Amino acid sequence: MPTLSPRSNLSRRTSPASVCLNLIGNGFYAATKRQKEGSDPKFKPTLKVSTRDLGDTVEVQVRDNGTGIPAEIRDKLFQPFFTTKPTGEGTGLGLSISYDIVTQEHGGTITIDSKVGEFTEFTVRLPRAYGATMPEAAS
């Protein structure tokens, strides 16, 4: 039976990079949706990604100026098969898988801040050394 190295395809599919791609894709979707449905011709879809070094933790924030997420459904966002997209446009697995990657595979956290009609911001915090030796974490 073959062994998987840390650089294998499986490792890449469950990496923080795939979480970032999912959050960026969702942000583009929400901002574009607001542009299409809105009445302000001056509205410009915007997505901002920022990082911060918090010592033993790294923080990544993904913020869009899209439609926002109502408070009453935020607690459902990380459940498998829950989607805010119309049928055929989303599987409801992206945020669920992202949550598992961040929390279970990397020992981190993922939080949401949002205001309907204004913005959504996801904050991912990952420990530098979770499940790794210190030399691995530094690379």
Backbone as CSV, one residue per row, in Angstrom:
resi,resn,N_x,N_y,N_z,CA_x,CA_y,CA_z,C_x,C_y,C_z
1,MET,0.842,-1.180,0.000,0.000,0.000,0.000,0.887,1.243,0.000
2,PRO,0.615,2.216,-0.898,1.450,3.414,-0.955,1.224,4.289,0.281
3,THR,2.269,5.001,0.657,2.147,5.937,1.778,1.993,7.341,1.224
4,LEU,1.344,8.181,1.992,1.140,9.566,1.581,2.163,10.460,2.257
5,SER,2.837,11.240,1.476,3.767,12.204,2.049,3.008,13.486,2.347
6,PRO,3.570,14.374,3.153,2.891,15.641,3.427,2.624,16.465,2.171
7,ARG,3.312,16.177,1.095,3.133,16.932,-0.145,2.239,16.202,-1.144
8,SER,1.539,15.153,-0.711,0.694,14.379,-1.621,-0.543,15.166,-2.036
9,ASN,-1.260,14.661,-3.040,-2.492,15.305,-3.494,-3.522,15.395,-2.385
10,LEU,-3.647,14.349,-1.574,-4.601,14.364,-0.471,-4.275,15.504,0.481
11,SER,-3.002,15.667,0.770,-2.587,16.735,1.667,-2.961,18.101,1.104
12,ARG,-2.790,18.289,-0.201,-3.114,19.571,-0.808,-4.614,19.840,-0.796
13,ARG,-5.424,18.808,-0.967,-6.868,18.998,-0.980,-7.392,19.399,0.394
14,THR,-6.689,19.046,1.442,-7.148,19.380,2.782,-6.273,20.461,3.412
15,SER,-5.666,21.249,2.581,-4.769,22.285,3.081,-5.520,23.588,3.321
16,PRO,-4.920,24.465,4.102,-5.516,25.782,4.292,-5.705,26.543,2.977
17,ALA,-4.915,26.227,1.964,-5.077,26.900,0.669,-6.453,26.614,0.076
18,SER,-6.931,25.385,0.218,-8.258,25.072,-0.317,-9.349,25.810,0.456
19,VAL,-9.127,26.040,1.741,-10.066,26.839,2.545,-10.104,28.265,2.004
20,CYS,-8.934,28.834,1.765,-8.866,30.206,1.228,-9.552,30.301,-0.124
21,LEU,-9.317,29.340,-0.998,-9.961,29.355,-2.312,-11.481,29.300,-2.184
22,ASN,-11.974,28.488,-1.259,-13.414,28.398,-1.053,-13.978,29.725,-0.550
23,LEU,-13.323,30.332,0.428,-13.809,31.602,0.971,-13.743,32.718,-0.064
24,ILE,-12.705,32.726,-0.875,-12.579,33.729,-1.933,-13.670,33.522,-2.982
25,GLY,-13.897,32.285,-3.387,-14.956,31.997,-4.357,-16.323,32.421,-3.848
26,ASN,-16.612,32.118,-2.583,-17.889,32.536,-1.999,-17.998,34.055,-1.934
27,GLY,-16.889,34.717,-1.621,-16.892,36.176,-1.548,-17.160,36.815,-2.904
28,PHE,-16.519,36.299,-3.942,-16.778,36.806,-5.291,-18.234,36.593,-5.680
29,TYR,-18.759,35.428,-5.337,-20.157,35.118,-5.649,-21.089,36.139,-4.980
30,ALA,-20.887,36.393,-3.680,-21.765,37.299,-2.930,-21.661,38.744,-3.420
31,ALA,-20.447,39.197,-3.686,-20.265,40.578,-4.149,-20.860,40.775,-5.543
32,THR,-20.677,39.796,-6.413,-21.246,39.867,-7.761,-22.767,39.805,-7.707
33,LYS,-23.292,38.982,-6.810,-24.740,38.878,-6.657,-25.324,40.223,-6.212
34,ARG,-24.656,40.873,-5.273,-25.133,42.184,-4.814,-25.111,43.196,-5.960
35,GLN,-24.079,43.136,-6.791,-23.974,44.053,-7.928,-25.124,43.825,-8.910
36,LYS,-25.411,42.560,-9.208,-26.466,42.230,-10.172,-27.855,42.584,-9.647
37,GLU,-28.081,42.372,-8.354,-29.404,42.585,-7.771,-29.626,44.006,-7.256
38,GLY,-28.552,44.762,-7.127,-28.651,46.095,-6.542,-29.056,47.162,-7.530
39,SER,-29.392,48.306,-6.979,-29.826,49.425,-7.816,-28.779,50.532,-7.908
40,ASP,-27.649,50.363,-7.197,-26.613,51.386,-7.209,-25.627,51.128,-8.346
41,PRO,-25.664,51.941,-9.403,-24.759,51.718,-10.542,-23.293,51.963,-10.187
42,LYS,-23.031,52.642,-9.074,-21.650,52.924,-8.659,-21.050,51.816,-7.788
43,PHE,-21.861,50.839,-7.410,-21.367,49.752,-6.559,-20.285,48.958,-7.289
44,LYS,-19.176,48.699,-6.588,-18.083,47.907,-7.147,-17.834,46.720,-6.223
45,PRO,-17.987,45.499,-6.756,-17.690,44.321,-5.936,-16.238,44.370,-5.461
46,THR,-16.042,44.103,-4.180,-14.707,44.176,-3.601,-14.462,42.965,-2.714
47,LEU,-13.294,42.421,-2.811,-12.872,41.322,-1.962,-11.508,41.681,-1.393
48,LYS,-11.363,41.559,-0.093,-10.093,41.881,0.555,-9.618,40.667,1.336
49,VAL,-8.375,40.287,1.106,-7.752,39.198,1.846,-6.569,39.780,2.599
50,SER,-6.518,39.515,3.896,-5.407,40.020,4.690,-4.896,38.930,5.621
51,THR,-3.639,39.057,6.006,-3.029,38.106,6.926,-2.367,38.853,8.069
52,ARG,-2.279,38.165,9.194,-1.579,38.753,10.349,-0.801,37.660,11.062
53,ASP,0.365,38.034,11.539,1.187,37.163,12.364,0.808,37.435,13.812
54,LEU,0.238,36.433,14.478,-0.177,36.587,15.868,0.710,35.748,16.800
55,GLY,1.965,35.607,16.434,2.879,34.806,17.257,2.758,33.341,16.930
56,ASP,2.141,32.549,17.836,2.014,31.108,17.547,0.842,30.820,16.628
57,THR,0.144,31.860,16.173,-1.025,31.693,15.313,-0.896,32.605,14.094
58,VAL,-1.418,32.135,12.990,-1.498,32.938,11.769,-2.974,33.192,11.499
59,GLU,-3.297,34.430,11.146,-4.690,34.793,10.874,-4.845,35.182,9.410
60,VAL,-5.916,34.674,8.802,-6.281,35.043,7.436,-7.716,35.541,7.481
61,GLN,-7.939,36.745,6.953,-9.292,37.292,6.875,-9.674,37.470,5.412
62,VAL,-10.897,37.053,5.097,-11.443,37.232,3.752,-12.738,38.008,3.917
63,ARG,-12.770,39.211,3.340,-13.921,40.107,3.502,-14.444,40.530,2.138
64,ASP,-15.763,40.431,1.973,-16.384,40.902,0.733,-17.438,41.945,1.065
65,ASN,-17.811,42.725,0.079,-18.871,43.718,0.263,-20.148,43.252,-0.440
66,GLY,-20.424,41.962,-0.295,-21.572,41.352,-0.966,-22.863,41.486,-0.196
67,THR,-23.703,40.483,-0.341,-25.071,40.515,0.182,-25.158,40.365,1.685
68,GLY,-24.134,39.827,2.309,-24.172,39.585,3.745,-24.928,38.311,4.082
69,ILE,-24.788,37.871,5.329,-25.412,36.622,5.785,-26.296,36.944,6.976
70,PRO,-27.597,36.653,6.875,-28.498,36.919,7.999,-28.069,36.161,9.257
71,ALA,-28.206,36.810,10.410,-27.802,36.212,11.684,-28.489,34.876,11.944
72,GLU,-29.748,34.762,11.534,-30.503,33.543,11.830,-30.018,32.296,11.094
73,ILE,-29.162,32.453,10.076,-28.653,31.254,9.397,-27.155,31.045,9.594
74,ARG,-26.493,31.947,10.284,-25.036,31.816,10.445,-24.625,30.531,11.135
75,ASP,-25.413,30.084,12.105,-25.039,28.857,12.815,-25.211,27.606,11.955
76,LYS,-25.841,27.729,10.806,-26.037,26.587,9.896,-24.979,26.528,8.799
77,LEU,-24.212,27.589,8.628,-23.300,27.690,7.485,-22.287,26.559,7.378
78,PHE,-21.866,26.010,8.497,-20.832,24.975,8.470,-21.429,23.566,8.471
79,GLN,-22.745,23.456,8.379,-23.391,22.145,8.319,-23.319,21.607,6.883
80,PRO,-23.039,20.308,6.759,-22.989,19.727,5.404,-24.321,19.908,4.669
81,PHE,-24.226,20.240,3.416,-25.338,20.388,2.468,-26.200,21.627,2.701
82,PHE,-25.826,22.496,3.638,-26.562,23.755,3.785,-25.959,24.757,2.807
83,THR,-26.804,25.382,2.004,-26.323,26.387,1.050,-27.304,27.536,0.963
84,THR,-26.775,28.702,0.695,-27.616,29.882,0.471,-27.787,30.125,-1.023
85,LYS,-27.100,29.332,-1.831,-27.164,29.499,-3.284,-28.372,28.757,-3.854
86,PRO,-28.850,29.205,-5.004,-29.966,28.506,-5.652,-29.583,27.080,-6.048
87,THR,-30.579,26.238,-6.220,-30.363,24.852,-6.650,-29.503,24.828,-7.910
88,GLY,-28.514,23.984,-7.898,-27.622,23.849,-9.041,-26.407,24.749,-8.995
89,GLU,-26.378,25.709,-8.086,-25.236,26.626,-8.011,-24.306,26.343,-6.836
90,GLY,-24.748,25.535,-5.898,-23.907,25.219,-4.753,-24.253,23.858,-4.193
91,THR,-23.251,23.195,-3.627,-23.481,21.864,-3.059,-23.736,21.917,-1.561
92,GLY,-23.336,23.012,-0.930,-23.462,23.087,0.517,-22.349,22.344,1.225
93,LEU,-21.269,22.066,0.524,-20.164,21.339,1.135,-18.918,22.192,1.361
94,GLY,-18.788,23.297,0.661,-17.569,24.102,0.735,-17.231,24.575,2.132
95,LEU,-18.181,25.204,2.808,-17.899,25.710,4.154,-17.813,24.588,5.171
96,SER,-18.573,23.534,4.977,-18.508,22.384,5.879,-17.120,21.740,5.823
97,ILE,-16.641,21.510,4.621,-15.308,20.925,4.451,-14.240,21.889,4.959
98,SER,-14.402,23.181,4.674,-13.442,24.180,5.155,-13.377,24.183,6.677
99,TYR,-14.528,24.104,7.311,-14.581,24.079,8.778,-13.824,22.866,9.316
100,ASP,-14.048,21.703,8.719,-13.351,20.493,9.160,-11.846,20.607,8.960
101,ILE,-11.431,21.150,7.826,-9.996,21.313,7.563,-9.367,22.215,8.620
102,VAL,-10.004,23.344,8.878,-9.446,24.315,9.827,-9.441,23.761,11.248
103,THR,-10.582,23.239,11.703,-10.709,22.849,13.110,-10.154,21.462,13.418
104,GLN,-10.463,20.484,12.586,-10.075,19.114,12.890,-8.675,18.757,12.400
105,GLU,-8.329,19.223,11.212,-7.028,18.840,10.664,-5.898,19.778,11.086
106,HIS,-6.240,21.019,11.432,-5.193,21.982,11.754,-5.341,22.613,13.132
107,GLY,-6.385,22.265,13.879,-6.547,22.764,15.246,-6.809,24.251,15.331
108,GLY,-7.409,24.817,14.300,-7.659,26.256,14.258,-9.113,26.615,14.493
109,THR,-9.428,27.865,14.205,-10.796,28.358,14.338,-11.191,29.104,13.070
110,ILE,-12.490,29.161,12.838,-13.022,29.946,11.730,-14.281,30.631,12.242
111,THR,-14.342,31.952,12.084,-15.476,32.728,12.571,-16.031,33.609,11.456
112,ILE,-17.267,34.078,11.680,-17.960,34.894,10.681,-18.439,36.189,11.333
113,ASP,-18.249,37.284,10.624,-18.867,38.557,10.977,-19.563,39.030,9.707
114,SER,-20.791,39.504,9.821,-21.525,39.891,8.621,-22.628,40.867,8.965
115,LYS,-22.928,41.719,8.012,-24.076,42.614,8.103,-24.790,42.541,6.753
116,VAL,-26.059,42.163,6.795,-26.836,41.989,5.573,-26.816,43.278,4.749
117,GLY,-26.513,43.121,3.459,-26.464,44.252,2.542,-25.182,45.051,2.595
118,GLU,-24.215,44.629,3.424,-22.968,45.387,3.547,-21.707,44.556,3.361
119,PHE,-21.546,43.478,4.152,-20.291,42.734,4.086,-20.427,41.377,4.764
120,THR,-19.458,40.521,4.477,-19.211,39.290,5.229,-17.708,39.155,5.374
121,GLU,-17.278,38.782,6.571,-15.850,38.585,6.825,-15.654,37.264,7.565
122,PHE,-14.851,36.399,6.964,-14.457,35.154,7.606,-13.054,35.344,8.157
123,THR,-12.840,34.911,9.381,-11.523,34.964,9.998,-11.095,33.544,10.335
124,VAL,-9.966,33.147,9.776,-9.391,31.826,10.024,-8.120,32.030,10.831
125,ARG,-8.022,31.302,11.939,-6.800,31.339,12.750,-6.253,29.928,12.859
126,LEU,-4.984,29.795,12.498,-4.317,28.495,12.509,-3.067,28.553,13.375
127,PRO,-2.923,27.569,14.267,-1.679,27.519,15.041,-0.520,27.126,14.128
128,ARG,0.611,27.712,14.371,1.775,27.417,13.524,2.256,25.979,13.677
129,ALA,2.147,25.403,14.871,2.799,24.125,15.148,1.841,22.969,15.413
130,TYR,0.574,23.089,15.087,-0.369,22.007,15.361,0.007,20.756,14.583
131,GLY,0.269,19.670,15.291,0.568,18.397,14.654,1.890,18.360,13.911
132,ALA,2.756,19.323,14.149,4.043,19.346,13.463,5.152,19.595,14.485
133,THR,6.340,19.196,14.129,7.474,19.547,14.982,7.825,20.990,14.688
134,MET,8.545,21.608,15.537,8.865,23.026,15.355,9.594,23.325,14.040
135,PRO,10.574,22.515,13.587,11.192,22.817,12.290,10.200,22.751,11.142
136,GLU,9.239,21.796,11.189,8.233,21.710,10.132,7.341,22.928,10.159
137,ALA,6.962,23.394,11.337,6.065,24.530,11.468,6.711,25.815,10.966
138,ALA,8.000,25.914,11.085,8.697,27.131,10.686,8.828,27.234,9.171
139,SER,8.718,26.110,8.464,8.911,26.161,7.006,7.662,26.495,6.265
